[in-house]
Amino acid sequence: MHKDIERVLFRDDEIQARILELGAAIAKDYEGKNPVMIAVLKGSFVFMADLVRAMDLPCQIEFLGVSSYGSKSETTGAVRITRDLEGDIEDRHVIVVEDILDSGLTLNYLLGYLQSRQPKSMEICALLDKPERRRVEVSPRYTGFTIPDAFVVGYGLDFAERYRNLPYIGVLKPEVYQ
């Protein structure tokens, strides 16, 4: 375990087992639909890679870069698009793949942004859901794990661009981010 981690919430094997379940559920629900999977960068890149490999389903992959945290531990509420979609999502089934659903502010903004492009349907797949912190009503259709109000890193999640490469999801020691 990394010295900055207080405790491990989910080991790699637990994460992979849950992703297999999510992939099977998505494949069943979207059979014959060829959905567009949109990874919200940077945090969801690891999750997205494992998720699409767990789906027995043809799909299109897109990436949407956003920034709302900077080097802080809480969202500023101001969302900035750093990388837009390359493909068209009009009249397509869209699944937004997010690493963590926290306040909901960033995802709520993104859903409005994407909805203006007129997808046929749009759902959310979040690896982690932290409902205690929700400030706007946003609900994922697919959730990996519901977690307590703790600052987590690893498996793509970061603090100030660090810890993304940890193979597990752990709680960061408060003295590191305060």
Summary of the structure (lengths in Angstrom):
residues: 178
radius of gyration: 15.6
end to end distance: 20.6
largest distance: 48.9
contacts: 554
relative contact order: 0.21
helix: 25%
strand: 32%
